[in-house]
Amino acid sequence: MPIYIAVHGGAGYHSTANEDRKATKRALKMSCHAALRAFASAQTSACEEELPSIALIAAEAAVCVLEDDGALNAGYGSNLTEAGTVECDAAVMLARSSSSGMAGAPGAPLAEFGSVAAASGIKNPISAARAVLENARRPDVLGRVPPMTLSGRGARDFAAGHGIEVVTDEQLICERARSEWEYWTTQLKQVHVGLAFKEEILNLEGASHLPAKAVTSVEKTAPLNLHAHQDTVGAVCLHIPPLGEPSAAAGVSSGGLLLKHPGRIGEAALYGAGCWAGVVGKADTDATRSWMACSVSGTGEAIMRANLARRIADELDHAWDARVVTSGADEGDGDTEMTDGELDVHQILYDVLEHEFGHSGIERAGDGCDKPTVGVLVMVGTAEAVRLYSAFTAASMAVAYAREDSVRAHILSQQSVKPGTIYVETHTLCSRAVGTNMTG
């Protein structure tokens, strides 16, 4: 099968209720099926110029289904801002050979990116991100540099002008999101009132005069579970045909943090942070290249600081070029190994997450990201083998993948989540899955 697709419903907390888990798995499976249908349709109807973009077409179709599902934090299911509105971030990236008439040396890999940020009124933000990507291919009559990211009203107007469905703000607010917004807005107001009362009492004659009930009311109204529904969704896709040009695509879409400040932009819109697609190493031909696609979920500000998706791609690149082979390496050559000529992606992911998110008990001051969480979905493949990796520091991560005619969905969970715990699972597509729990 020349197409491989995997999707995620985010890393974070997924309800243990059976019905909630079924709803999440159902959405992920439908997403994979939509990608396979889009791929089949593109194969038969796409013109020659569109064939190198088949991976992108499949990834977009997958994410559109996730955006339309009210159980997930993207599109219609998006968390609401502090003002009670929907503002979405989304991005896509495509890597392919440039021998199909695009600029660059024959056969050289070409990477394209497009995104929208803090966008309201777009039914499927991922489709708007793809439109931004494809718009950059068209020469401008005045030679202007085309945008790579559009935000706010400009993103909505651009989407409408390129045939992307736009809707009213109300049409993107699902019942669950509104209910959660109303509840946590009330909690926030109560906390503010309680804190103001506490400060007023303390200013009178000291903490000893503060009524015990006042402290208790503040503590009890603290929004301890505010971050329970912060899942960013995404997809990764590799198209590796027996003949023709391979390609890799990644997409990510998010409604962002619940009660976020209007105008806040998260990792899902930033180049190199929320998704990445490219070639691993410096092989000269499509037949010998290893392709990768990555989609990220988690604490946006921390992910942006790490530029995480690109960081993972760079680490894979460096390891590949170093040619560290287990059978021929001397001790002390480094921790990264290659098994049977393949990179130990499992170890690379663990090392990156440990460095950026493996909390060592040292809390960062003043940035609100003292204990960030993250989840990554990475697909790496050649003509001989395609493998899928999911790695996360959160309580759980929802993933699904399609191989040949079957689709499988899982909500991966850690037995215990404590600072430094990183879970990495590897799926060799068309083989059985192997999981490993690694702690720092």
N, C-alpha and C positions, 0 to 999 in steps of 0.2 A: 504494500500500500504506500503510495508516494506522499500522503498527507498525514501529519500527526498533529493532534490538537489537545490542549489541556487548558482548563479554566480553574479559577479559584473564586471563592466567595468571601475572601478576606481572612486575615489572622486576627484573633482576639478572643472574645468569649462567644461560644455558640450554645444556646440553650440545650439542656439535657432532656427537655420534654420531647417525647417521641414525635408528636405532630410537627413541632418546629423543625426537628432534624429532617423529617420526611419532606417538608416544604423546601428546605435548603437543598437537599440532594436532588429533588425533582427539578428545581430551577437549573442546577448545574448540568444534569443530564440533558434537559431540553436545550441548553446552551450548546453542548457538544453535538447533538443531533442537528441543530440549525447550522453549525459550522460545516458539518459533513454534507448537508444539502446544498449549501452555498458553494462548496467546493465542486460538487458534482455538476451543478448548474453552470458554474464558471468554465469548467472544462469543456462543455459542449457549446456554450454560447459566447464565450469571451473572444474578442478579437485578438490578433497576434500581439498587439501592444499591451493588452491587459494580462496576458498569461504570466508574466513575471510577478504580477501582483496577486496571484491566487492565494498565497499565504495571508496577505493583508485582508482580502475579501472574507476568508474564513474566520479570521480573528475578529473582524468587525461584526460579522453575523453572530458570533458567539457572545460578544459583550452586549450587543443590542438586546438579546434575550434577558440577560442579567439586569440590564437597565430597566426593562419593562416589568420586572417582578418586584412587587411591594415588600417582599421579605428581605431584600438586600439594600444596602446603602449606596445606591447609584440611580440616576435617572428618576423614575417614578417613586422609588423607595427611599429617596435621599433624606438624610437628616436635615432639620430646619435650622436656619441661622438664628441668632439672638432676636432678630426682627421678625421671625416666623416665615421666612422666605426660603426658596430653594436656590442654591448656587452650586453648580457642578464644575468639576475639573475632569478632564479626560485627555488622553494622549495615545498616539499610535506611532510605531516605528517599523520600518521595512528595510531589510537588508537583502540585496540580490546582486547578481552579476550585472555589470554595466555593458555587457556585450550586445544588449538588445537595443542599441541605438542611443543610449544615454551617454552623457559626457564621461570621459575617463578612458584609461587604457583598456583595450579589449580584454574582457574577462575579469577586470579588477572589480572587487566588491564595492557596491554603492549603498550608502545608508541614507534614508529619508525619514523625516520626523515632522509631525504636526500635532498641535494641541489647542485646547480651549481652556480658559480659566475663569472661575467665578462667573460662570455663564448661567443665565436664567432663561426659561422659556424655550429650551431646545429639547425635544422629546428624547432624542438619542445623541447625547454629547459625543459619543465615540464616532458617530458618522460625521459630525462637524469637524472633529479632529482629522479624520481621513480626508475630508474636503480641503482642509488647510494644507495637508501634506501634498495632495495632488495638484493644488493650485500653484505650488512652487515650481512645478514642472513646466508651466506655461510662460513663455517669454513675455515680459512686460513691454508695452509699446514705448514707454519712456525709459526703460532700463532700470526701473525701481527694483530694489531687493524685496522679494516677496516675504510676507510675515511667516514666522515659524510657530508663533503662539498669538492667539487673539483672546481678549478678555471682555467680560461684561456685555454691555449693549452692542459693542462692535462685533463680538463673536456671534450674537443672535442675528444681527443684520446680515453678516457674512453667510451664516447658515441658510437663512431664508433666501438669499440671493443665489445660492448654489443648490437649491432644490431639497434642502434638508427640512423635515417637518418641524415647524415651530408651534408652540401651544401657549395657552395662558399660564401664568404662574400657578393658579389654583389647580390646574390639571396635572401638575407634577407632585401635588401633596397627597400622599396616601393617608388612610385613616390611622394606621399605626404611627406614622411619623408625627401627625398632628397631636395624637394622644400623648406621645412621649414628650413632645415640645411643651404642651400645656402642663404636664406634671412637673417637669424639671424647671420650667420657668417659675412655677409656684414655689418650688423648693429653693430656688436661687433668691427669690424675693424674701422668703422667710429667713434664710441665712443672713442676708444683708441687714434685715431688721434686727435679728439677734445679735449680730456683731456690733451694730451701732449702739444697742442697749448696753452690751457688755462694756464697750469703751466709755460710755457715759458714766456708768457706775464706777469704773476704775478711776476715772478722773476726779471723783468726789473725794473718797477717803482711802483708796487702796483696795486691793483684791480681797481682803478679808471681809469686806462688806458686800461682796457680790453674792446674791442669792444663789444657792445650789441649783435651783430650777432653771435659772437663766443660762448657766453653763450647759446643763443637760439639754436644753431645747436647741441650742446652737449645734451641739455635737450630733444630736439625733437627726437634725435636718440637713446635715452635710451630705451632698450628693455622691455617696460612695460608689454607686453603680452608674454614674453618668456616662462612662466610656464603654458600656456593655455592648453598644451597637455602633461600632465605628468601622465596619468592614468595607474596605475598598475592594472592588471586583476587577478581574483581569483575565487575559488569555494569552497563551503562547502557541505558536504554530510553526512547524517546519514542513516545507514542501520539497521533497527530495525525489524527483522522478528518475526512472532508469535512464531516460534520455532527456536532454533539455537542461534548463538552468534551474538550480535549486534556489530557494529563498527562505527567509525567516522573518516572522512578524511577531510583534508583541503589542498588547494594548492594555490600558488601565483606565478605570473610570470610578469616580467617587463623589458622594454628596458632601464629604468632609465631616468635620467634627460637629456633634450636636451642640447647639448654642454657640457656634463659632461667630466671631465678629464678621459682619457683612464685609465682603471684599477680601476675606482671607483666602489665600491661594495655597494649596497643598502640593504634595509630591506628585500627585497624579497628572499635573500639568507641566512639570518642570523637566526639561531636557536632561537625561542622565539620571534622574532620581527615581521615577516611578516605573519606567520600562526601558528596555534596551533590546536591540536585535543586531547581530553582526556575525562576523567570521572569527573563529578562534585560531590564532596563529597566523603564519604567513605562507600558507601553501599557495602554489601558483595556479592550480587549476581547480575547477568545480569538482572534479572526480576525487581529489585528495583533500578538499577543504572540510573542516568541521564547522558547523553552523550552530549558533546559539540564540535563544530568545529568553527574556527574563521579564517577569511582572512582579511588582512589589506591593505590599500592604503593611500598614502599621502606623506608628507615630510619625506623622508627616514632617514635622520640623526636624526631628532627628534623622529621618531618611534623607531630607534635603541637605543637611549638613554633611552627611557622608557621601552624597551623590551616589547612592547605593547601587542602583542598577548598573551604572557604568563602572563603578568600582569592582563589582563582581566580574564584569566582562574583562576589565583590565587584568585582574588577577588570573583569570583563565588564560588570557593572552600571554602573560609573562611566564606562567608555568609551562605552557605549550612550547614557547620559544626556548625555554631553558633546557628542554629535552631531558628532564630528570626521569630516567627509566630505572625501575626497581632492580632489575637484574644486573645493571651495569654501573649503578651509582655507588660511589664511595660514601661511607658514613660521614656525616657532617656536610653533605652537599645541600641539605635543605630538607624541610618536612614534606613538601609536596612530591608525590610520587605518581608514576604512570603505571597502570596495570594492563598488561597485554597491549601496550602501545597507546592506551587511553588515559586521559587525565583522571586523577582522583578528585573528581568534582565534589564528592561528598566531603572530603577533608577541607578543600578550599572554601566551601560555603561555611563550614563550621568555623574555620579560622577567621573569616571576614566578620561573621556575626559575633564571634567571641570578642574580637577587637573593638567593634563598634557598639554592640548591644549586650555583651556579657557582663552585666553589672558586677563590679568587684567590691561593692559596699561603699564606693566613693561616689557621692551624689554631686551632680553639677549644681552650681548655685545660680539662681536668678533667671534660668531660661525655661522653667516649667517642664523640663524633659529629664528629670532625675532618674526615672525608671522607664524608659521607652520600650515599646515592644515592636516586633517586626515579623513579617512572614514573606518569604520569597518563593516563587515558582520558576524553575529554570529548566529548559529543555536544551539538550546538547546532542547533536547527531551528525552522522556521516552516511554515506551510502551503505555502510556495513552495519551500523548500530545507531539506535536512537534511545536516549535515556532521559527520564524525567526526575527532577529532584525538587522536593518541597522541604523547606527549612524554616523554622519559626521559634520564637522565644515566648510566644503567648500561650494561653491555655489550650487553644485549638486552632485548626486551620481547615477550611472546607475546600476540597479539590475534586476534580473529575477529569478523566482523560478518555480519549477515543483512540482505538487501535483496530484496524481492519473494520469489522462490522459490529464491534462491541463497544459499549460505553460503560465505564465504571465510575462511581462517585463514592467519596469517603469524607467523613469528618474526622480528621486526625487529631488525637488528643494526647497530652502529656499526663502521665500518672500523677505527677506533682509538679507544680510550677513554683520555683524559687529562684532568687537571683543567681544568674549564671547558667541556668538550664537552657540548653539548645537542643531541639529535636530535628533530626535530619532523616528523611525517608527517600529511598531510591527506588524507582520503578524502571526496570528494563522493559521497554514496550515490547509486547508479544512474549513476555516471560512473567514470572511471578515477582511480587514485590517483596522487598527486604527492608525492614525498619531497624533503626539503631537509635537508642537514646543516649546522648552524650552530654555530660555535665562538665561545666568549667570549674 
